[in-house]
Structure formats: C-alpha cells, structure tokens
Amino acid sequence: MKKLTLLLCLIWVGQVHAQTVITNIPGRNTFTLNGKWHYIIDPYETGYYDYRYKPYDANPHPYGGFFLDQHQTNKTQLIEYNFDKSPTLWVPGDWNSQDEKLLYYEGSIWYRKLFDYKKSNPNDRVFIHFGAVNYESDVYLNGKKLGKHIGGFTPFNYEITDLLKKDGKNSLVLKVDNKRHKEGVPTLNTDWWNYGGITRDVDVVEVPQTFISDYYIQLKKGSQKDVAGYVKLNGPNAANQTVQVSIPELKINKTFTTDENGKAAVDFQLKKAELWSPKHPKLYKVTVSNAGQSVSEPIGFRSIETKGTDILLNGKSMFLRGICIHEEMPMRGGRAYTESDARTLLNWAKELGCNYVRLAHYPHAENMIRLADKMGILVWEENPVYWTIDWSNPGTYKNAEHQLTDLITRDKNRASVIIWSMANETPVSDARTNFLRKLTQHARSMDSTRLISAALEVHGNNNRYDRIVEDPFAQYVDIINFNEYVGWYDGLPEKCDSINWIIKYNKPVMVSEFGGGALQGLHGDSLTRWSEEYQESIYKHTLPMLMKIPQFRGVTPWILCDFRSPKRVLPVTQDGWNRKGLIGQNGTKKKAFFVLQKFYKKMEEKDK
Ligand code: GCB
C-alpha cells in the first residue's frame, strides 16, 4: 500500500502548460535527444484513458498510463505495454514516412526516450525544448506530467530542473496525437499531408538560475540606423540587473537595466553598418550578456516598409521574385527537417532566380529561416489559419493567437522575415474579418517592424473576364496578396489574355498563388491536362497578365515541389500528390520551371 501511495504521489495530476519559450536554442548549452525513440501505436488511447474513459493522469492507477513507463518486476505483475520491446522511430521526423502502416495514420502514438543528464553546473536550471510536435502532445518526465501543448509547428519547453534524476536514466514520454479537429488550427480540411510525430529537434537546455530568456534586437520601423528592442531575464535575480548588448564588428557595447519584471528596453544607433539585403546578406555577431553569461547569434539589420504601392527594402523599391514552399522533401516524401533539407529547397529557389519565398501554410523549421538569413532570401511566414476555421469559437482564436505568438517570438530577430501572414484563402464573413483583425493587432503589438498580409481570394461579377479583389480585411494589411487559378480551376490558360483585374487599393499588390498540375515526364500539347506543356502554358499566359496590374510588386507561384495531399486521389496522375510543383516528386524540374526562371532573370535585370 505504501508503495502504491508513493507511486501515486509521483504522478503529478495538475496540468502545466508550456512555459514562455526560450529563444535562440542554437546559441545555448544544449544536449540533443534526437535519435531513436521507442513508440507504441495507440489508436484507442489505452495508455491514456482507463476503461471508464477517465484519463490516468487525472485518476492515477498503479498500472495504468503508459507515461509511467513501467516494467514487470515480478512474474505475477500485469503490465500490458513495454517500451523496451517496442520498435523505434527516428526523432526528429514524421511517423508517416518512417513506417508503411503509418502513412495514413491519424491518432495517438506514444514516444519514449531514456537519457542520462549531468549538469555542467550544479546550480543551473534545465529545460526540455521541442522544436515542434504535430499536433497535440502530453509530455511526462519520470512519470510526472510536464504539460500539454497544442499546435503542430511551433516550439515549446518545460522546466525539468527538479525532476531530473541525479543518477540513472530519465524517462521522457510523449503522447502525440495528430487527429484533426473542426475547432483546430488548422481545421479538418487542408490540402496537405497531416504528418504526425515529433517532427523537429528535441534538446535539453541548461541555463543559469537567472538567464537571458529572450531578446529583440532589430531596426526601428522606418529607420536604417536606430535599433530598438528589449532583453528579458528569467529567474530570481531578473529585476534591476544590468545587461549588455555588443556587436564587436561595429564596436558597439551598450549597457541597459532591467525593470522589476526583468525586462530591459534596448535602444542604440548603428553607425556605418552594412544593411542586410538579398544581394548582401550581411550578418553581425550580436552578443547579449548578464552577470558572466552570454548568448550570441548572427543578426542582420534592414528596414522594410511600404510607401503607396511600393515595397521598400532599405528604402529602395523592389520586386519580390518568389515561390511557395511546403515543408516537405519531394524525393523522400516526408517532412523536411534537417539543415540539408532546407538547403536543397532554398538552393532550388535560388536557381529559379528567387529573392523571396512564401513558406506555406504554417511555420517551417527554424533552420529554414536561419539559412534564409545566411543565403539572402526574403521570407513570408504564415500562421496555419487556412480555409474554414471555426471563426466564432473563442478557443480557436486563442489557439491561433498562441501559435502566432510563438512564431513571432522565435523568428523576430531574423532579417530575412519581412511578412507575417495571418491566413490563407479564408471565406469572407464578419466573424472571420474580426478574427483576422484581432490577430493582426496582436502581431503588430509584438512586432511593429514587419509587414502584415494574408492570401486573399478573387471574385467575379457579371462580366466573364472581370476578376475582383475586394475584401474587408484588406484595409488591415500592408500588402494585398491573393491566390488566383485562371487557366486551371478557372478556364483554360488562354483565358489569362482577356482577364481584367479590378483592385482598388492604393497598396502594393502581390500574387500569393497561381499554377496548375503536371505529372513530371508526361508530355502532350498545351491543352492536355496534367502534361508539362499545359502547366508551362499557364505560366506563359499568367506572367504577362499579372504584369498588367499597375501595383504588381511580387509573386509566389504555387509551388516549388510536388507535395503529398490525401485530397489528390486521381490514380496514376496524382496517387496522393498535389502535382502543381515546378519540380516533380523525384526532384526533376518540369518545363514551367524554366519559364519562371526566364521571367525572373528579366525582372532581376530591371531591378538593377
Ligand atoms: C490553394 C491553396 C493551396 C492548395 C492549392 C491547390 O488555393 O491555398 O493550399 O494546395 O490551392 O493546389 O489547389
């Protein structure tokens, strides 16, 4: 009985939500938990609910709850699971592309990792940090619940200082559930694969008692020399402390003092700094320090704003030569997650002549954004508010706001990121516009320097060839972006030649999507659906059509690579893949790739 009480005490029934995210993980003292993790497929959530469907972590039971990671210690003991004897999955990585029987799986899978950890300093604090887990996760360390996290594409962490075993193995267990929900963000219906699992890096992060948890060091809106931002300390000695910000290459070394909440306002001038741009992606090593600790990372400085119908980067008008990208590797057919995956995708974008990418339709891995910083590629980042979100559900709004907060928190120091996108192709209604307006206000309150946009929709009228962009949400954005599919869902490619665009906003206009499907290697004439020639024809007719829009300032055709989608069921042609990529599932370029490449060469010449 005593043993039972002890065991029950070990189970912490309260629920802690993920704590404020620690930023700049690559710049910290970390220990990776990437590698092989044992897993148990649990479609009925037997490891979570008892037979009365009550969660074990709220109603502890000595043998229930896979998070206890128990082992049979005598021959009479009844335990109906065993992580040690279960197969393994690679983390990070989606489960769908690692085990054939999981390709279409949507449900719960338990993951378990055993690890030893010795602190480098006995007084330090220790956190466990997840780059992303899709979609919902319940996290337990040594049988205790750390919390629950919702949202498949943003980082979260939990403090584990007091739970770590001094000697012996720690057992880290996650229940990961990728079931879709009507009220979720995204919701039930999307045109991409619902890859489940621990899809990004897992790290143990060791920090001092009071540590630099976050900082924001960027040029002020509209300025090319004034830096503004903050440094935040977390811990018992966070208030009234001095913190330093230094940029040795610019001989800058400034001191600021934290307020009673541990936050210091940062304000200084850059003299003779080289501004970041796609042509010169200059990054400076910026170091933030306090009481003997320091955190560093490369940061670029640039200004981004709109003026009338122009987009100004460092004060100069530019055209954004872009492409949409899903976070997926064509040849492997799973989530992209390594830096080398990111490099493959961004190198293709560069080869196409891009200076800009739209990372659709959710936050991509941090290594993608950091690489874009280094390679000089501008970035659109997007919240997964897609199609028919449950607009009037306050919980759905909170969820969307939370995901956006975590995205901005993670990437606010990346010079490459110039646009926060609130949503994609959302149907106009008061509830929806209100939802997006609130999200926009929230984004601006966190980061006043970047531009706000969303991929809007196009409407027709009685005239067959009029196409109108008119949306009550347009008043809140800095750049009008819309998706159009003339030539694919809307007539044949030649229809583009007759379209009359009606866009009555005195703002820059960009086209966030256009395109059509082609099976790589399938040839026919330009009217044969799915042939490379049909897709090529769409590009040949669309680009001149868009050039007629006076405020046209950029475009991100749909899409760099073919990607998996369960909605695309046409045998032989689709087989579960959306074929609108300029590059096929096997990594081979289709004819349309070269049409866009030629157009971008011309646009680049013009920009010089
Ligand atoms: C769209 C969506 C995108 C789809 C694409 C398509 O408008 O924004 O997510 O994949 O159309 O292929 O139909």
Residues whose N, C-alpha, C, O or C-beta is under 5 A from the ligand:
A	BS01	GCB	D191 E425 N483 K580
